């Protein structure tokens, strides 16, 4: 039952099973919806989203230790749905806005992880529900709409690969990228269970792994540190965020 996703055998099938590490929530009860998150092995930076009445979505960034202790919390930031968070050295947290009130799916922002200030924003050529940076290869990867297209971007955010793929039946959530590939976590929908879908940097589907998280959990994001996979989701029953580490069981 390995933890290291990079050691899975290509000729074997696996199921991903989560062990719950801790729960957390914002100090602001309106910000109870968890979206994107980045984990560096020491701290999580988690988007906790609210929609003030008559206003666009606003996001608080929670900094949480690996053991689940909340260290700090930002003021509300105008980064819309904040569907994914990655990290770009020298630039800070890279936030996928995803959806906005005007239907805009092309926008990203950089946020300083020390003071939580938005240091820059921009729009890209193609829409994306989630986008992540892989520092080892100096590229970004993103998915469009329901997951029917995968895009790879250079360090300058110019598109290098735009490829249509089979559309999953599951719901688009977060993404992580490293030198070995592109990893999407997707939640249950249309009678299909949650899953992890792994693509190569050529945007070819490598494998699909069913994901089991005990409880009423909607997985929202995925991170890999030292080969170990971490997923954070919404516990809709108790309105808390829940952090998991993932084991891989050979089928």
Secondary structure, DSSP 8 states (H G I E B T S, - for coil): ---BGGG--TT--EEEEEEEEEEE--SSTT--EEEEEEE-SSEEEEEEEEE-TTS-EEEEEEEEETTS-EEEE---B--TT--EEEEETTTEEEEE----TT----EEEEE-TTT--EEEEEE-SS--SEEEEETTTTEEEEEETTTTEEEEE-TTS-EEEEEE----SSEEEEEEEETTEEEEEEE-BTTB--EEEEE-TT--EEEEEEEE-SSSEEEEEEEEETTEEEEEEEETTTTEEEEEEEEEEE-
